[in-house]
Amino acid sequence: MEPTTPPLSPGVRYAMVVPLTLGAAYAALLLTLASSHTEALFAWTMSPVSATLVGAGYAGSCAMLWLCAVRAKAWTHARVTVLSSSLFMLLMLAAIVLDHRTLHLEGGDLFAVLAAFGWFGVHLVAPLIGTVGLGVQLVGNRRLAARYGRAERPEPLPWWIALPTFSSGAFLTAVGALLFAAPAWPARHWPWAAGRLDVRVLAAFALVFGLAMLGTVAERELHRVRHGMLALVVTGVLGLVGLVRYADQVRWASAGAWGVVAVLMLFLGMGLAGLGLSAILPEALPQSARSRAPGASAGAGNPA
């Protein structure tokens, strides 16, 4: 029996990906359109600059999840998206637990209080649903592998793709992890008014995007991670627009401001490069499949 690729389970698609898409769309629209009114409309108060950048991150996530929900049929084409989104939900839960006093849980405008309790509740429930959904997916994968065998992995990406992707991913992962673990000092020296929770949320986006880039190298196939590339482009563009929109609230003499610009440019550049290369390069096949292709010589390598 020929090995087969596991499909994306309906449980993961409809219990995880679709609800997360809707939640990300809500956060993106609210934080982008009402960046200056988080004290009355959102779960916690942020400066307009922080709000628009967090909104950009959610907009990118929404685009990624929507494309995954609509187009991904196989688990391999949704794996990085689903796992990175699940990790982000866990990081958000950790962030709001560690800085729960920042949320509007103890008073404020009615809508803000409801938003705070809703935000907390969603991030408590989502990891549980995600655990069940991923468990069902992995059990199905194992049963399929036991019956048909595991499909062969593609050959590694060319070094000129893998090296910059790995380097960028490692950098973002390290920076995101440091800022998430110790946000107090960075918050005091941030290039605009920001609290510890703001820094942790921005750090969570950097950390997850970095790990997704590392996952791209591990997947060995650019076509599988197009969703994430779109997320990088959307986040980079909207983040830069947000900085221009609220440029008067940013301390441009601070090196941190230009560091944020550099990270957003990195998102945009890596996303555009990945989308372009995935459109140009052929979809990678295992080496054995290449060798069985008509006209292929025995032992021929995989050019992708």
Number of C-alpha atoms within 10 A of each C-alpha: 6 8 14 15 17 20 17 21 19 13 17 23 21 13 16 24 27 18 14 22 21 14 16 22 21 16 20 24 16 18 27 23 13 17 25 18 17 18 19 18 21 25 22 23 23 23 19 24 27 26 28 29 27 27 28 28 27 26 27 28 30 27 23 26 31 20 20 26 20 11 12 19 16 14 19 17 22 27 18 23 24 22 16 21 23 22 17 19 20 17 21 21 22 16 20 20 16 13 15 16 12 19 24 23 17 10 11 14 13 12 14 23 22 18 20 24 15 13 19 19 12 14 18 17 12 18 18 10 16 23 14 15 19 18 14 15 19 15 11 16 20 14 12 17 16 11 13 14 15 16 13 14 13 18 17 18 20 13 11 8 15 18 13 14 21 21 14 20 23 17 17 26 23 16 15 24 19 15 22 26 11 13 19 16 10 17 19 13 12 19 21 21 17 20 20 20 26 25 22 28 23 18 24 27 25 26 28 23 27 27 24 24 28 21 21 25 22 14 21 20 25 25 20 23 27 24 28 29 30 25 26 29 25 23 28 27 16 22 30 19 15 22 20 13 13 15 13 11 15 17 15 13 9 13 11 17 16 14 12 15 15 14 17 22 19 17 27 24 15 21 24 16 15 24 19 13 14 19 13 9 13 13 14 21 19 16 19 15 14 19 17 13 12 7 8 12 11 12 11 14 15 18 15 18
